[in-house]
């Protein structure tokens, strides 16, 4: 059984042992009741197996194990250090703040000595993009946290940085090095803007006169493309980037005439669309420039971080996951390692699967494939438990969508079945009512396509609680907090 914390693993193992003891010492009637409570048909063969289960497992040379992902990875690397290419006897550290700070200090020291180095220039760009040194340091530490994604994205590339930049440019659909506002505005565009400014003056209002003045000033000032775009944008677009609302009207038609009004509205729509495209192009180029600076400075920081750990012969949790994933998927000895692990696993349970990250899932896939390809005469199973509503480890790259990926894989490869559990055994009725109220609202109903109302096995000791309908997240007349506020501030 694999879960996410040592405490959960220890509690799971203790509960299993206690349940096995309870089955072993129960009389026939109690044993049948316990099996029925677990949803197991209590036939004669099952009753006998249940009564002997505790003794069977105690005598089994391969004991049942409840562990964490990181402990599993560490065990794999310790058992197969040569195959994984790691030094035997390595140590694992949980707190990495000092090592990260040492890597950051090394990066700054080298940049201070070589201010014209590409890494130093990238740091300058990051400070500008992130709005300060503190935010820059936070962004760089995020690169370390997400380094498994970086390694996976640039795997097998001889030049990771260049490859990443090329892919990013393709994703953003830009040509790096080309200014999207080069040559803007040309004479034709300036003339169209002047015509529109003239129509604004004819359709005179305080706002229209102000916008016309902005356009006239910009056309006469000899501005660069970026300056010109910033100057004329308020005459066409709102602060959110959408076009200002200009529609046909009787007073406007009287001032402009029918033909000019049509021209006025048509010009506004055309120029607004052009400005939106220019802003989008500039945003994509800015995003590219900031991301490229992050790639370069972040990869340099990562080199320092990994070097410091190598010198101290230590790994952190992300290292364990990545190295174990590589060992099981890409190592020359991957098939051998998979075979050795497969011989030891009859039943695999993965708990809290909604908090699994992509690296952990890639590590599990070879084990699941071995289970699927195993001997038909050997009783084996896999069980995945998760609830997307409870995914809380996004900062550790958790991806709740992987729960559906795993469920689909098990259904296709192992003829698996789904067992929805909508009755809680540890939450009060008021909490379940709150969950139901939240996910039945129109704003949240589409977040979980298969959500069904929840209830609880526990008696409701809190008395009657009336849940009010949500209205823009505000409390009702009796000052009871809305369900969204209850979830933000746990009971």
Secondary structure by P-SEA (a helix, b strand, c coil): cccccaaaaaaaaaaaaaaaaaaaaccaaaaaaaaaaacccccaaaaaaaaaaaaaaaaccccbbbbcaaaaaaaaaaacccccccccbbbbbcccaaaaaaaaaaaaaaaaaccccaaaaaaaaaaaaaccaaaaaaaaaaaaaaaaaaaaaacccccaaaaaaaaaaaaaccccccccccccccaaaaaaaaaaaaaaaaaccaaaaaaaaaaaaaaaccccaaaaaaaaccccccccccccbbbbcaaaaaaccaaaaaaaaaaaaaaaaaaaaaaaaaaaaaaaaaaaaaaaaaaaaaaaaaaaaaaaccccaaaaaaaaaaaaccccaaaaaaaaaaaaccbbbbcccccccaaaaaaaaaaaaaaaacccccccbbbbbbbcccccccccccccaaaaaaaaaaaaaccbbbbbbcccccccaaaaaaaaaaaacccccccccccccccccccccccbbbbcccccccccccccccaaaaaaccc
